[in-house]
Amino acid sequence: MKNICFFAPFSIKNSYIGGIITILNNYIQYSKKFNSYGYYVIYDKEKQYMVKSENVINKIFFHFKYIVYNYRYLLHRANKFDIIHIHSSRELRLLDDLIICYILKRNSNIKIIVSIHRAELKKILPNIGLMKIIFMHLLKSQDMIVFLSDKTRNEFINKGLPIQKTAFLKNFHTYNNRSFFKENMNNPIRLLFVGFINKEKGIFELLKSIQKLPSNIYLDICGNKKDITTEEYKEFEKLCNKMGKQICRHGYVVGEEKENLFKVADIFVLPTYGEGLPLVLLEALHFGLPIITTPVGSIPEVLKEEENVIFVEPKNIESLVKGIERLLYNQDLWKKMSKNNSILANQYFIENNIKELCDIYNDVAKY
């Protein structure tokens, strides 16, 4: 049995843990599946944390503190594990994690895998010449880089990342029971949004688009605020209050409460500015929900226009209104997408993901 250490620090100030930590929590819940392939996995959240400060001086030293603390943590554990699997995102966060990995590689014999939970090259790689060179050097020093998008993987290979040090791994959902297929839309019609409450998720465009739609359109909003200014959150509350009963805010939801919201929804809407492959989209597939979202990250590699999704332009209210109206007034298209999505969901079971991930571990362990 080989030992795997998952690494992905989280903020102890936030109650909503986000996509990366949700993925790792799901992996731990399915640890017996890893065991069946010869791997023991651990994620020690009690130690892997980071605390950001609003103080300007503390912000300057935050990245240094983050690197030093987490490097020491991983170095202490290096002789206890065969592979350390880092889960990171983009730009400065990714840079911090790559520096930790680089120093760790120079001071131990541990194998290191880095999963990048973002799918746009321009969001991952800084747009500054020297920084690009540093990033590519740090990426090449790792044993394996795992991408959510096959397109992004090939883009990095074209940038000089050795192909044998790259892998593509699709995201997953954990609903292993029968997928749903919706027969008819409700009246009133319910739209569902699940994600952080911030500008990047397109929540402001969504709220403004509801104002331009019939009054029998209701929107359920699930998620806590994150990376949003005080003024922006005041605007969010103002927009919600303006539409009264058409908007229902649920906060962060899990378990049966979350499932029930998916079951009663008619359309899933996520007008995000940038993503990897959101877990909530895969969950929406399972519940047979037609999807309206933006063609960002690896989403277009999974969802096809008018087969599974209506793509809208990021930051464009009119595009979002037209996208919602296309489903509202075309029952045949809505039904076709619901059926297609319930079938497509079967490709994204967590068991499939774990099998592919353990194959990656096997490849890294060979050299």
N, C-alpha and C positions, 0 to 999 in steps of 0.2 A: 504494500500500500504506500503510494507516494503522497506527500503532504503539500497542500496548496494553501498559501496565505493570500486572502483577498485584501486589497488596500484601497480605501476610498474615504478620506476624512469627511466629516459632516459638521455643520455648525450646530453647536449645542443650544444656540439661541432660537433656532427655528423648529417649530413643531412639524411642519411639512417637510419631509425628507427628500423629495424629489426622485427623478427617474433612476439615477445611478444606484442610490441606496436601496430603492425598491427592488431593483434587479438582484443585488447582492442578498437582500433578505429572502427573496424567492429562491435563490440558489441554496441558501442554508436550509430552507424548508425542504428542499429536494436533495439533501445531502446523501441520502441512501442511494439515489440514482448515480451520484458521483462514485460512491463506494463500489457499486456494481461494475464500474469501469476501472477500478483500482486506484481511486483517488480519495483522499480525506481532505475536506475543505473547512476552513475556519475564517470567520470575519469578526474580529475583536473590536466592536464599536466602542467599548468602554475606554479604549486607548486612542483610537484613531479619530481625533476631533480637531477642529480649528475654530478659533473665535476671531471674528473681524471686529474692528473698532471704528467708530465714527470720528475719533480723534485723528487729525491730519498727521501728526507726528507718529502716532502708532501705526497708521497706514503705511508710512514710509518703511517701517521696520517689519511689517507684517510678513512679507514674503521671506525675509531672512529667517524670522522666527519659525515660520512654517517649515522651511527646508531643514533647518537644524533639528527641530523637534522630531519630525517624521523620519529623517535619516537615522537618528539615534534609535528610534523605535524599531525600524526595520533591520538595522545592523544587529541589534540585540537578538532578533529572531531569525537571522539569516541561516544560522547553523541548524535550526530546527525544521526547516522546510526545504523541499526540493525546488519549488517554484514560487515566486512572489508575483501575483497577478494584480497589476496596478490598473484601476479604472479612473480615467481622467476625462477632460472635456476639450478645452480649447485655449489658445493664446496664453495668457499669463498663468492660469491655473495649470495648463499642460506644461508650460515651461518649468514651473516649480517642480512638478512631478518628474519631469525628464532629468532635471539637475540632480534630484534625489537618487534616481535610478543610476545615473552616470557615476556619481560618487560611490554608490553602493557596489556597482560592478567592479570598481577599481580596488575595493577593499574587502571583497568576499568572492566566493565562487558560485553564488546563487544565480539561478536562471531567472530572468525577468521578462514578463509579458506585459505589454501596455495596450489596453483597450481604449480607443478614442471614441467617446460617445457623442460625436458630432459628425456630420456628413458632408459639409461644404468645405472644400479646400481653402477658400478665402477666409472662412471662419476659424480654421485650425491653424493655418500658417500666417504669421505676421506679414504685412505688406511692406516691410523694410528690409533692404538687401542684406545687411549684416545679420539681422535677426533670423532671416530665412536660412542663412548659412549655418548659424548656431543650431537652429531647430533641426535641420537635416542631419547635422553631425551627431546630435544627441539621439535622434531617432535611429540612426544607423548603429549606434552603440548597444542597442537593446537586442535581446534574443528573438523577439517577435512583436510586431505591431498588428493589432487586430482592428479592422475597420467595420463600421456598420453598413457601409456602402461599397459595392464592388467598383462603381465608377470612381469614387474617391481613392480607393486602393490603387487603381490603375493610374490615376493622376499622380500619386506619390511615387509609384514605380517609374513613371516618366520623368519625375524630378530627380531620380537617382537612388531611391530606396531599393535595396536588393529584393528581388521578387521572393526569394526563399525566406526572407524575414517578414513577409506580410501574409495576412490571412483575412478572409471575409467571413463574418458571422452575423446572421440575421437575429433580430430581436425576437421576443416571444411573448405569449400570454400564458396564464396559468389555468385557464378554464378548459379542463379536459373532458367535460361532459358534452352532450350534443349541442351543436350550434343552433341558433334561433333563426327563423325565417318569418318576417312580418308580412301579414296578408293585406292589411289596410292601415292608412294613417288615422290617427286620432282626430277628434274635434272637441276642443281646440288642439291645434298642432303643437307638439313640444319639441323644441330644439335643445340639445345638450352640449354644454361646454365643460371640459374637465382640464384643468391646468393651473399654473401659477397665475395670480392676478397681477399682471404687469403689462406694460406697453408692448414688449416683445411677443407676447402671445396673441396680439391682435384683438384684445378684449374691447378696446375703445371703438374700433371699427365695427365690431359685432353689435355692440349696444346701439350705436348710431344707425346701423342698418335695420335694426328691429323697429325703429321709429318710422321707417319708410315702408314697412310691411303691414298687412292687414292686422286688425286688432285681435284676431283669434290665434295669433302666434305667441306662444309662451316660451321663455328661455330659462332653463335650469343652469345655474352657474355653480360649479364645484371647484374648490381650491382656495388656498390661503394666499395672501399677498406676499410678494418677494421682489426685491430689487425695484421697488416703486417709490417715488418721492411722495412726500406728504401732500403736495399740491395735486399730483396725479391721482392719488387715492381719493382725495376730496372730489375730484372730477368724476371718478368712477362711481362714488356713492351718489353724487348728484344725478348722474345719468340713470342709475338704478331707481332712485326715488321718483324721478320724473315719469317713469313708465309704470310705476305702481305694481299691480298684481301680475303684469306681464312678465316680470322678472322675479325669480325665486332663487335666493342665495343660500347654499347649503354648507359652505365652508369645506374643509377637508373631509372627504368621505372614504370609507373603506368597507369591505365585507358586504353584508346583505344590503345595507343602505345604498351602497354604490351600485350593486347589481340591480336593485329595484329601479334606480334612476335610468340605467341602460335599458331595462325592459320596457319602461313606459315611454321612452323617447321615440321620436319618429326620424330625426336626422341628427347626426353628430357633426358639430361645427368647430373647427380649430383653425382660425385665420392667422396662423403664426408667421413671424418674420424669418425664422430660421430654426432648424431642428437636425437631429440625427434621424432616428425612426421612433417616434413617440409610442410608448407602450399603450397609451389610451386609444390610439388608432387601431391597434391589433385587438384590443378589447372590444372596440366598436364593431369590428368585423364579426367577432364571435356572436354578438347580439343581433346580427343582421341589420345593422344600421347603415343606410346610405350615408356617405361622408362628403362633407364640403371642407376643403382645406387648401393650402397653398402648395405649389410644386417645388418645395425646398428640401434640402437634405437628400436622404435616400427614399423619400416618400414616393416619387415617380417611378422608382424601381420596383415598388410593391403594388401600387394602385394605378389602374388605368382609367383614363378619362371616359366617362359614361358607362364604364363597365363596373367600376367600384366607387368612383369619386367624381365630383365636380370640382375642378381646379379653379381657384380665383386668384387674382393678383394680390400680393401682400400690400398692406397699407391703402387699399382701394375700396372705399365703401360701396360705390356703385357696382363694382365687379362682384362684391359679396352679395348685394341685394339681388342682382340678376342670377347669381348662382343658386341662391335659396329659392327664388321664384321658379327656376327651371324644374326643381323637384316638386314644389307645391302644386304646379299646374300640369304635371305630367305623371299621372299615376302609374302608367306602364313602365316608365323609366325608373321610378321609385321602387316598384316591385322587382324589376330585373336586378337592380343594384343590391337590394336586400338579399335576394337569393344568391347572387354571385358572392357577396361578402361572407355569408354564412358558410359557403363552401371553401372560400379562400382561407378562412380562419384556421382550417384544419392543418394547414402547412406550417403553422407557427406555434405548435405545442411546445412547452418548455422541455419535454423529454427529447425532442429533436435537437434543440439548441444545446443541451448538455452533452449529447452524443458527439456533436460536431466540435464542441469546446474540448472535450476529452481527446479527440483526435488531434487537435492543436497541441495539447499538452504532450501527447505521445511524440509528435514531431520535434518539439523543443527538447524533450528529454533525451532524444537520440544523439544530440551533439553537445 
